[in-house]
């Protein structure tokens, strides 16, 4: 019994470390809260255990996807059929006659499995347990890759999905739903439901492959290489389309939280640094017997920054630039004024797109459409962009301005015009450069980050978390 408790404790500690590694800030107090909550629950109910872990350690809904993926790795719904099963499958026969003790991947098995999968998915109410068993069977039969080289896994969700191709069953599911006259489903709704069911099954297949690999190589291996970080820690330049959509939803709530945080900090700072109002303090002390328990201070005009943003919107940095502009726009009340310019090899002002009350989707669409105005030849040229900005928009810069440059500083080996950037930087109160690349890549290839970094302080900004911290410091 003590050995079981020790193993469970080790698994819990490893799970917490994996959460921290994926970007979830789990404190020691929250770790202890989770243990206390779980001590009052029955471990036989896996869903309750998962919800207890989530309630004590997940702070934001955007982190739940990462949490669930790691929970499934460290506390899987199924066990077994790991490396030993792969070796057994590899040692058995390949003609599917059953002598090897398992169904083998062949044409007959593939047709039979696809038919059974379609029947399960066509049911009016899909049985989640049966669907999970089908996913496990699919990986075990069509995703086994025994005898691979050192360090390579014996299981592959990609291989299984390529063999079975469940996405090709969508039309069959749609027809089955439309044939059910009692459902009242039209074709559009039926196709939406079919895609949702296929997506659910595909996720279960990926989960089962991770489960098997975790048994084969340990859950820490999966946590390191197969689990994507939480959305606020995900690198802009590694984001997929679905990630970008989630980031867009997170931008404005993140900005509101930061604005609230800034307001509290400014109030606290004002209370500490504003001049003492002696008369009000003495008057208030009468209520406490002449003891000045509460001090009063004279009003102090809050400092707000005039901000000018100049950003590269070419290629892979476009998403980074757009989200940074959108985030800064969402915080516009923190700044005294804001003007925004985009460029590839030509400069175009986009301040007008950031209208009060504008929908973020419309703003991003307008920014994407404006890319044609920011390019003449379509090849990134920082030196030319700085020169054109100086020629056409120098009036945007004043001694009270903060200049913020966004981009990876990759200029296709063109003339960098360092003197122009030095003049722009000298015309403002302060300047910063946000670079979405990892700092270890600065100076490689056509990166001019070291050169420009000597003129303008360059800050690594690869994800929403780093962006939030920078803008917090900038607003001060």
DOZA-444782 format. One record per residue (C-alpha): x, y, z; residue in three letters. Coordinates in steps of 0.02 Angstrom, whole numbers. Last residue first. Example, Ala and Ser with C-alpha at 12.3 -4.5 7.8 and 13.67 -1.06 7.14 Angstrom:
<sites>
684, -53, 357, SER
615, -225, 390, ALA
</sites>
This chain:
<sites>
241, 2656, -836, UNK
141, 2601, -987, UNK
297, 2521, -1062, UNK
324, 2408, -911, UNK
148, 2338, -927, UNK
168, 2331, -1116, UNK
322, 2222, -1092, UNK
239, 2104, -968, UNK
89, 2078, -1080, UNK
196, 2046, -1234, UNK
300, 1917, -1140, UNK
141, 1824, -1090, UNK
65, 1841, -1263, UNK
211, 1754, -1348, UNK
381, 1778, -1432, UNK
434, 1950, -1372, UNK
625, 1961, -1357, UNK
671, 2142, -1322, UNK
789, 2252, -1424, UNK
850, 2418, -1353, UNK
869, 2535, -1504, UNK
1039, 2586, -1574, UNK
1150, 2438, -1525, UNK
1002, 2323, -1554, UNK
995, 2378, -1737, UNK
1165, 2300, -1769, UNK
1135, 2145, -1662, UNK
962, 2118, -1740, UNK
1021, 2130, -1920, UNK
961, 1954, -1961, UNK
1007, 1901, -2139, UNK
1073, 1731, -2085, UNK
1099, 1725, -1896, UNK
1120, 1886, -1797, UNK
975, 1854, -1680, UNK
931, 1669, -1679, UNK
981, 1640, -1496, UNK
866, 1783, -1447, UNK
713, 1683, -1499, UNK
620, 1773, -1637, UNK
469, 1884, -1605, UNK
577, 2043, -1591, UNK
507, 2195, -1501, UNK
610, 2353, -1526, UNK
605, 2495, -1400, UNK
622, 2685, -1404, UNK
628, 2827, -1279, UNK
591, 3014, -1269, UNK
593, 3033, -1458, UNK
698, 3122, -1590, UNK
857, 3025, -1549, UNK
777, 2860, -1596, UNK
727, 2928, -1766, UNK
902, 2998, -1793, UNK
983, 2832, -1746, UNK
863, 2740, -1861, UNK
919, 2851, -2005, UNK
1103, 2826, -1962, UNK
1080, 2638, -1962, UNK
1024, 2640, -2143, UNK
1016, 2448, -2151, UNK
1064, 2432, -2335, UNK
990, 2265, -2392, UNK
1045, 2090, -2338, UNK
865, 2028, -2347, UNK
811, 2139, -2201, UNK
781, 2018, -2058, UNK
753, 2131, -1906, UNK
620, 2011, -1835, UNK
489, 2147, -1820, UNK
399, 2273, -1710, UNK
466, 2448, -1676, UNK
397, 2551, -1531, UNK
436, 2737, -1522, UNK
388, 2824, -1359, UNK
347, 3006, -1389, UNK
369, 3156, -1272, UNK
517, 3229, -1369, UNK
407, 3221, -1525, UNK
386, 3096, -1667, UNK
231, 3094, -1778, UNK
299, 3245, -1875, UNK
433, 3130, -1949, UNK
298, 3047, -2053, UNK
344, 3065, -2237, UNK
533, 3078, -2255, UNK
581, 2996, -2090, UNK
458, 2854, -2120, UNK
525, 2833, -2296, UNK
703, 2816, -2230, UNK
653, 2693, -2094, UNK
560, 2587, -2221, UNK
709, 2591, -2341, UNK
825, 2527, -2206, UNK
703, 2395, -2148, UNK
684, 2315, -2319, UNK
569, 2165, -2325, UNK
540, 2109, -2504, UNK
367, 2141, -2580, UNK
425, 2258, -2718, UNK
318, 2410, -2673, UNK
251, 2354, -2505, UNK
155, 2433, -2362, UNK
1, 2478, -2465, UNK
-25, 2295, -2512, UNK
-22, 2249, -2327, UNK
-177, 2355, -2297, UNK
-291, 2206, -2327, UNK
-212, 2111, -2181, UNK
-235, 2262, -2066, UNK
-416, 2281, -2119, UNK
-450, 2097, -2084, UNK
-367, 2111, -1913, UNK
-474, 2262, -1871, UNK
-633, 2176, -1933, UNK
-598, 2023, -1825, UNK
-558, 2133, -1675, UNK
-730, 2217, -1688, UNK
-717, 2406, -1681, UNK
-784, 2491, -1525, UNK
-664, 2638, -1539, UNK
-585, 2635, -1713, UNK
-413, 2560, -1737, UNK
-414, 2555, -1928, UNK
-378, 2741, -1937, UNK
-205, 2719, -1860, UNK
-152, 2615, -2010, UNK
-15, 2728, -2084, UNK
82, 2651, -2229, UNK
272, 2639, -2245, UNK
361, 2553, -2391, UNK
478, 2402, -2395, UNK
369, 2289, -2289, UNK
287, 2422, -2181, UNK
153, 2462, -2054, UNK
120, 2623, -1959, UNK
23, 2653, -1797, UNK
-16, 2814, -1704, UNK
-64, 2818, -1520, UNK
-110, 2956, -1398, UNK
-110, 2983, -1211, UNK
-86, 2797, -1179, UNK
-177, 2689, -1050, UNK
-343, 2724, -1139, UNK
-270, 2638, -1293, UNK
-253, 2471, -1204, UNK
-356, 2373, -1332, UNK
-254, 2462, -1466, UNK
-93, 2396, -1389, UNK
-162, 2220, -1397, UNK
-222, 2241, -1577, UNK
-54, 2310, -1631, UNK
35, 2165, -1546, UNK
-85, 2041, -1625, UNK
-56, 2114, -1798, UNK
133, 2122, -1781, UNK
149, 1943, -1718, UNK
32, 1878, -1854, UNK
131, 1969, -1988, UNK
299, 1904, -1926, UNK
289, 1748, -2037, UNK
284, 1844, -2199, UNK
289, 2034, -2197, UNK
197, 2146, -2075, UNK
346, 2245, -2007, UNK
289, 2368, -1875, UNK
308, 2551, -1828, UNK
211, 2598, -1671, UNK
204, 2777, -1607, UNK
150, 2801, -1426, UNK
122, 2961, -1327, UNK
134, 2896, -1148, UNK
26, 2939, -999, UNK
79, 3014, -833, UNK
-60, 3037, -706, UNK
-91, 3213, -642, UNK
-66, 3212, -455, UNK
-204, 3258, -336, UNK
-140, 3309, -165, UNK
-121, 3171, -36, UNK
-219, 3115, 116, UNK
-152, 3012, 259, UNK
-257, 2893, 364, UNK
-200, 2849, 540, UNK
-159, 3029, 581, UNK
-185, 3015, 773, UNK
-281, 3166, 836, UNK
-409, 3062, 927, UNK
-457, 2956, 777, UNK
-598, 3065, 708, UNK
-490, 3219, 729, UNK
-358, 3137, 618, UNK
-461, 3175, 463, UNK
-436, 3362, 487, UNK
-249, 3338, 511, UNK
-236, 3237, 348, UNK
-345, 3358, 252, UNK
-237, 3505, 308, UNK
-70, 3419, 274, UNK
-107, 3362, 95, UNK
50, 3257, 71, UNK
132, 3268, -100, UNK
104, 3114, -211, UNK
234, 2975, -200, UNK
160, 2833, -96, UNK
-26, 2856, -133, UNK
14, 2889, -316, UNK
109, 2725, -325, UNK
-40, 2630, -255, UNK
-158, 2716, -376, UNK
-39, 2681, -520, UNK
-26, 2499, -469, UNK
-214, 2479, -458, UNK
-242, 2562, -627, UNK
-104, 2458, -706, UNK
-181, 2296, -644, UNK
-352, 2346, -709, UNK
-276, 2389, -880, UNK
-183, 2222, -880, UNK
-343, 2125, -846, UNK
-433, 2222, -982, UNK
-291, 2189, -1106, UNK
-295, 2003, -1071, UNK
-484, 1999, -1094, UNK
-457, 2093, -1259, UNK
-320, 1982, -1331, UNK
-386, 1810, -1276, UNK
-514, 1789, -1415, UNK
-383, 1835, -1545, UNK
-262, 1711, -1467, UNK
-392, 1573, -1484, UNK
-414, 1614, -1669, UNK
-226, 1618, -1692, UNK
-212, 1447, -1610, UNK
-342, 1375, -1731, UNK
-240, 1443, -1878, UNK
-78, 1370, -1810, UNK
44, 1464, -1699, UNK
232, 1434, -1713, UNK
279, 1615, -1756, UNK
173, 1686, -1616, UNK
256, 1571, -1489, UNK
135, 1485, -1371, UNK
152, 1543, -1190, UNK
-16, 1634, -1181, UNK
-101, 1491, -1276, UNK
-40, 1358, -1155, UNK
108, 1255, -1217, UNK
86, 1116, -1346, UNK
106, 941, -1280, UNK
206, 820, -1390, UNK
390, 846, -1353, UNK
418, 882, -1168, UNK
255, 817, -1094, UNK
268, 661, -1201, UNK
442, 623, -1135, UNK
388, 659, -956, UNK
248, 530, -975, UNK
372, 386, -993, UNK
447, 309, -1149, UNK
336, 158, -1185, UNK
191, 196, -1069, UNK
193, 378, -1127, UNK
201, 318, -1307, UNK
44, 216, -1278, UNK
-49, 362, -1200, UNK
10, 481, -1335, UNK
-60, 363, -1467, UNK
-222, 352, -1370, UNK
-240, 541, -1360, UNK
-207, 561, -1547, UNK
-343, 433, -1585, UNK
-462, 519, -1463, UNK
-430, 687, -1550, UNK
-471, 606, -1718, UNK
-634, 538, -1645, UNK
-689, 710, -1586, UNK
-643, 787, -1753, UNK
-743, 654, -1844, UNK
-892, 689, -1731, UNK
-879, 877, -1758, UNK
-862, 855, -1946, UNK
-1019, 750, -1949, UNK
-1115, 874, -1842, UNK
-1069, 1019, -1958, UNK
-1114, 914, -2110, UNK
-1283, 872, -2035, UNK
-1315, 1055, -1994, UNK
-1280, 1107, -2173, UNK
-1381, 962, -2244, UNK
-1538, 995, -2143, UNK
-1580, 898, -1984, UNK
-1761, 864, -1936, UNK
-1708, 711, -1837, UNK
-1862, 608, -1874, UNK
-1820, 587, -2057, UNK
-1658, 494, -2020, UNK
-1598, 483, -2200, UNK
-1518, 656, -2180, UNK
-1412, 591, -2037, UNK
-1356, 438, -2135, UNK
-1315, 545, -2287, UNK
-1209, 662, -2182, UNK
-1117, 516, -2103, UNK
-1072, 444, -2273, UNK
-1014, 615, -2334, UNK
-902, 633, -2179, UNK
-824, 460, -2195, UNK
-674, 526, -2293, UNK
-618, 618, -2136, UNK
-592, 446, -2055, UNK
-440, 414, -2165, UNK
-408, 236, -2100, UNK
-228, 220, -2161, UNK
-178, 404, -2145, UNK
-259, 416, -1974, UNK
-163, 265, -1911, UNK
2, 331, -1981, UNK
-26, 502, -1903, UNK
-73, 426, -1734, UNK
96, 339, -1732, UNK
156, 205, -1611, UNK
323, 116, -1587, UNK
412, 277, -1544, UNK
583, 327, -1606, UNK
731, 351, -1488, UNK
829, 207, -1560, UNK
767, 149, -1731, UNK
596, 74, -1767, UNK
563, -110, -1733, UNK
377, -93, -1705, UNK
267, 36, -1796, UNK
89, 5, -1738, UNK
-34, 137, -1798, UNK
-156, 29, -1897, UNK
-204, -107, -1774, UNK
-163, -37, -1602, UNK
-201, 142, -1654, UNK
-369, 93, -1728, UNK
-413, -20, -1581, UNK
-379, 121, -1458, UNK
-486, 241, -1562, UNK
-627, 112, -1570, UNK
-618, 92, -1381, UNK
-632, 281, -1361, UNK
-785, 281, -1476, UNK
-865, 144, -1374, UNK
-840, 244, -1215, UNK
-909, 403, -1294, UNK
-1066, 317, -1360, UNK
-1125, 426, -1504, UNK
-1308, 476, -1491, UNK
-1403, 467, -1656, UNK
-1285, 327, -1711, UNK
-1192, 365, -1873, UNK
-1023, 377, -1785, UNK
-1034, 199, -1718, UNK
-1091, 130, -1886, UNK
-954, 225, -1978, UNK
-823, 152, -1862, UNK
-888, -24, -1894, UNK
-878, 1, -2082, UNK
-704, 78, -2071, UNK
-644, -67, -1963, UNK
-706, -200, -2084, UNK
-629, -113, -2235, UNK
-461, -95, -2146, UNK
-459, -273, -2079, UNK
-489, -342, -2253, UNK
-355, -232, -2331, UNK
-222, -277, -2203, UNK
-162, -214, -2034, UNK
-161, -361, -1916, UNK
-289, -419, -1787, UNK
-199, -487, -1635, UNK
-147, -655, -1558, UNK
-15, -694, -1688, UNK
-118, -839, -1753, UNK
-262, -721, -1792, UNK
-275, -753, -1979, UNK
-231, -570, -2020, UNK
-95, -612, -2144, UNK
42, -519, -2053, UNK
96, -650, -1925, UNK
150, -603, -1750, UNK
318, -535, -1692, UNK
277, -355, -1738, UNK
111, -364, -1647, UNK
196, -435, -1492, UNK
327, -297, -1497, UNK
191, -165, -1511, UNK
95, -244, -1368, UNK
250, -240, -1257, UNK
278, -56, -1298, UNK
105, -2, -1240, UNK
-54, -103, -1249, UNK
-92, -65, -1065, UNK
-184, 75, -977, UNK
-345, 169, -1014, UNK
-415, 334, -950, UNK
-239, 400, -934, UNK
-178, 492, -777, UNK
-9, 566, -826, UNK
-43, 579, -1013, UNK
-229, 617, -1001, UNK
-192, 751, -870, UNK
-64, 829, -988, UNK
-192, 846, -1129, UNK
-325, 911, -1009, UNK
-209, 1045, -939, UNK
-155, 1104, -1112, UNK
-337, 1123, -1165, UNK
-383, 1206, -1000, UNK
-254, 1345, -1012, UNK
-366, 1463, -1113, UNK
-497, 1445, -976, UNK
-382, 1535, -856, UNK
-322, 1496, -679, UNK
-300, 1307, -686, UNK
-225, 1231, -527, UNK
-360, 1205, -395, UNK
-515, 1187, -502, UNK
-420, 1089, -636, UNK
-355, 957, -513, UNK
-529, 937, -440, UNK
-606, 926, -614, UNK
-483, 788, -663, UNK
-519, 690, -505, UNK
-706, 706, -534, UNK
-688, 643, -712, UNK
-581, 496, -653, UNK
-709, 430, -527, UNK
-617, 284, -446, UNK
-503, 406, -356, UNK
-639, 442, -230, UNK
-625, 619, -164, UNK
-579, 699, 2, UNK
-391, 672, -16, UNK
-406, 745, -190, UNK
-455, 916, -123, UNK
-310, 920, 1, UNK
-185, 866, -132, UNK
-250, 999, -252, UNK
-241, 1132, -116, UNK
-60, 1081, -82, UNK
-15, 1110, -265, UNK
-109, 1274, -262, UNK
-6, 1330, -111, UNK
155, 1276, -197, UNK
110, 1383, -347, UNK
55, 1320, -517, UNK
100, 1444, -654, UNK
38, 1354, -809, UNK
165, 1377, -950, UNK
191, 1200, -1016, UNK
340, 1173, -899, UNK
232, 1221, -751, UNK
102, 1092, -801, UNK
238, 961, -823, UNK
305, 1000, -648, UNK
130, 975, -576, UNK
113, 808, -667, UNK
283, 749, -605, UNK
231, 790, -427, UNK
67, 694, -447, UNK
154, 544, -524, UNK
280, 539, -382, UNK
139, 549, -255, UNK
47, 407, -342, UNK
203, 299, -341, UNK
232, 333, -156, UNK
50, 292, -116, UNK
62, 128, -212, UNK
225, 84, -123, UNK
142, 120, 44, UNK
0, 0, 0, UNK
</sites>
